[in-house]
């Protein structure tokens, strides 16, 4: 009996899980008969992913932190590769997470399973030598930032810019009042500040207490300020609520809904990562923060080769939003930056104009559809010749 046609997919943190879920939906729209298995979070599981392990299981931040997680990660890798050998997927889609996924790619190459890599590791920022590994292991690199295409082309990697998936997910003109009502936020004369501390446990543990302290300090200037904290799907809400309780600050904690929280907010404090683009595309002024262990920081400081860490600043080619990194990430500095944002309407106007330019640079909608198309091109034509999408035959779709 012939084995079912399958695709392997791996995503390891909240934003990649959201992007992966949209890719799964696009694949299933065209090929409902294809089995999709691998590693993902809540959003991908809701799209029908046959889960070998969860995104929460492999989500680790920091260089030194990974060391303690190695036994767990090795066990997950063995289970994933066992499933790959048994189910023989026609293609693998790997999303970001380079320390894990490049090892997956190496093992998949030995099994003759082609790899489509969606959302590039930030090798243009540090550890650029990995581009040689990618050229050897990855059949197709699908990038979401415009400057990444040039980087990979210069290094001989087969690459395609598909645009950023957030462009197709986020509204251009969100309604702040409606978002506040939908989230059940209390009426307030003061500003609302969204706190996005990250999607990994270590990030939340390091970032959220300082964010909360910064909001507490901000009350000296804005007594009615209110914080809203959308909890990533990879994080325990109970952990976040306990941290808020210890801070003595009244705040609204919600499961997910980061987009709605940003829409409702007047400003945000955001862990460096994809969420900075999310805030920019929603035209929300922000303070970008990040902190790792000191040993990780000392190592990274020698390796990082870019002027900014916030993606919104990298895309703009200039520092649009403040970055509070390591020792500069203090409650007093969070308060000072939020004061500037909330007190200066001209600053906010200029920032909104800059954010509009960032949006244009990120391309149009359709990233998830393009990823699905590339992956499905690895399936034999004969096995999808009778699949229809509306009134079109599959052969027309892939011409």
Secondary structure, DSSP 8 states (H G I E B T S, - for coil): -----EEEEE--SHHHHHHHHHHHHHHHHH-TT-EEEEEE-HHHHHTT-EEEEEHHHH---SHHHHHHHHHHHHHHHHHHHHHHHHH--SEEEEES-HHHHHHHHHHHHHTT-EEEEES---TTTS-TTHHHHHHHH-SEEEESSHHHHHHHHHTT--EEE---HHHHHS-SS--HHHHHHHTT----SS-EEEEE--SSHHHHHHHHHHHHHHHHHHTTT-TT-EEEEEE-TTS-HHHHHHHHHHHT--EEEEES-HHHHHHH-SEEEEESSHHHHHHHHTT--EEEEE---HHHHHHHHHH---S--SHHHHHHTS--SEEEEGGG--HHHHHHHHHHHHH-HHHHHHHHHHHHHHHHHT--S-HHHHHHHHHHTTS-GGGGTT-EETTEEHHHHT-
